[in-house]
């Protein structure tokens, strides 16, 4: 059986001022040729790495691997058409070169928006399906924060999303996808249940480590263990997408249509039922700084500036926290990070040991405060470090030229671009030991929790400005019909479930019916 692997992966943010053009993808990720995919992902803890491990295992002895392009970048604004054209051109060439394919496995994010398409993944799969026909099995892995449309489900045979947040099961998700696709190729038939859940909630309001969302994931896992389900994915839609018809999603696979309908309905009902419990607990920057100033713990207070997280598409250029600390809490020993290429370059021009005037922040996002400071240049760096955090261990990360500038009692890591936001090495690699501070700013949502568990004392989500703000009602949605929670809070007795039979050869376009 001939199977082709490819990747097209980014989490878009409709409110981000960062243009995700081809140069952005190349600087902040990769745009690999088909010939480069295997070497990049063979031993990676990535979805493609998980797919490769299954497809090269003894259970898959009759599989011949082919490869397409691998495009990935960190989150940013809607992708430009030049990126889609470049990816599709390379993928078409790989499909033509393969001639006949039994299956295609794609690593997506699930929340890729372009300046032309709200649902880029569905459009890509549609075009792939036109090229390869209905007898080719198409499977995709995605992030837990995907926007999963009925159109995407209609074009795919298999879809698997991460089951952890913070995301630590990338390779496992790729492996699940590959195993389900192999099952279809080997003649098994099963049923897909899809339920669109009318809700969006802040990504900082839940985790799979504790709370109601963990309980829901645990319940779904029990359905797999008991044999009711083959697989499940529960999607909390990425909330910074301004699209026409937003929704979170439940996708399940079961041996019978009844079980697919029942399990998808039960999980969707429970997901919607917990919407009021998934509210971000936000605090003012001043309140968090006050807590750090009075804390008796020997561990730092973590100020979570998720609104400026580049993991969620913000540029990372906000100096909001620094502004408050400088003026109101000069006694607090703190560490923060700001993406500001001009300031980093100015620090290099000044040199280590110099005290200079710097303008910090507010270079890209008009919502991001900019501050004027007198700072002491403590150190200069090439900006590279090796990730430590779960899910990205060993990855090479490059912030561009970086400098540590001390402003009063605040050490500011100034760099060209922020990546690896929640990884402890983001600070440590540049001489900033988090345990030596009263307060540490982390520009992430929940990804930091895996790496900071042993470091942090208390953690507080800041009500700060930015493209990834936790208060969704504060964002300027213009395209969305806002017919979902939190704008609309209707009681729904039972979620409708779309059913589809999954088998090796199915007619495209007449795949499913709706059950209530």
C-alpha positions, 0 to 999 in steps of 0.5 A: 500500500502506497501512503503519502505524508504531508504537513500544512500547519499553523494556528491563525489569529484573525485579530493578529497584526502579524502578516503570515506571508511566505517569509514569515513561515520561513523565518518562524518555522519551515517550508520543506521540500518533499525530500526533506520531510522524512529526515525532519520528522523521523525521530521528532515528537510530532504528529508526523513522527507518530505516523511514521513510527506506525507506518514503519512498524512490523504491523505495517510491513506492506506500506510504501512511504511517499512524501509531500511538502512540510509547511509549518510556522508559529501562530500569526495573522491569516495566511497570505495566498502566496503560502497556499500557492507554494504549498499546493504547487509542491503537493500537486507535484508530489501527488503526480509523482506518486501516481497511485496512492492508497492513502494520504496522511496530513498533519494540520492544525485545524485553525488555519485561516487565510485572507481568502478562505476561513477554512483552509484545511477543508479547501486543501482536502477538497482539492486533494480529493479531486486529484486522488478520488474516493478510493484513496483514504485521507486521514488528518491529525490536528490540534485540540484547538481546531475549527472542525467544519462539516465540510472538512469531515465530509472530505476526510475519512479519518480525523484525530485531534490532540487529547491533552492540553498542554499538548504533550501527545503530538506523536500519539495523535499521529499514531492514532491517525495512522492506525485508523487509516490502516484499519480502513485500508485493511477493509474494516468499516466503522462509523463517524459521529460529528457534533458541532457545539455552539461555544467558544471559550478562552483557551486559558480557562481549561486544561486536561490536567484538572477540572471539568474538561479533564473529567470529560476527556477521562469519560471519553477515554473510558468509552474507548477502554470499554469498547464503545468507541474506537477513537475520539477527539474533543475540540475546544475551538481556537477562540481568536478566529473571526469566521462565519459559523464558529463551533467547538466539536466532538468527533468519534469513531465507533463500530456501529452507527448507534454507538457513534451517535450516542457517544458523540451526543453524550460528549457534546452535551456534556461539553456544552453543559460545562460552558459556564465553568470554563470562564477565565479567572483574570486579574489586573496587572497591578493586583498580580504585582501586589501579590508578588510584592507581598508573597512569602513563598520562595517561588516566583509568582507567574503573571500569565500575559496570554493576550500577548502570546505568540503561541496564539498569534500575538506579536509578543511586543507588549510592554504593559507589565513592564509599564506597571512595574516601573511606575507602581511596583519598583521594588518587585524583582521581575523578569519579562520578555518583549519582542522588539527587534530595533531595541535588541539591535540598539542594545548590541550597538550600545554593548554590554555594560552600557546604560542607555535610553530605550523604547520598548514594545508597541512595534507591531500591535497598536494595542501594545503599550510602548515605554521609554526606559533607561536600561543597563545592558546585562548580556547579548546573545545570538538568540538560540536555545534548545527547548526543554518543555514537554512536547518540544524537547530538543527542538532548536529555537531561534529568537533572533538577536537578543539582549537582557536589559535591566530596568530598575529591578526588572530584567527584560529579555528583548528579542526579534521574535518570541518562540517557545513561550512556555518553555523554562529555557526561554529565560534560563538560556539567557541567564535569567533563573526564574527562581531568583525573581518575585514575578515572572511574566509568561506570554502563553495560555496553558502550554507553560504549565507542564514546564513551570509546575516545579518552578511556580509558586502561584500563577495568575492570568492577567487582564492585559491587552492584545490579539489573544485576549482572554475576554472574548467579548472585548475583541472586535468580531466583525465576520462571525454571526456570534450565534454561539456562547458566550454571545448566545446562551441557549439551553439545548436539550440534545446536540444533533449528531452527523453520522458517516460510514467509514470504509475503503470505497465510499462515494464522495458527496453522499456520505452522511445523514443527520440524526437527532 
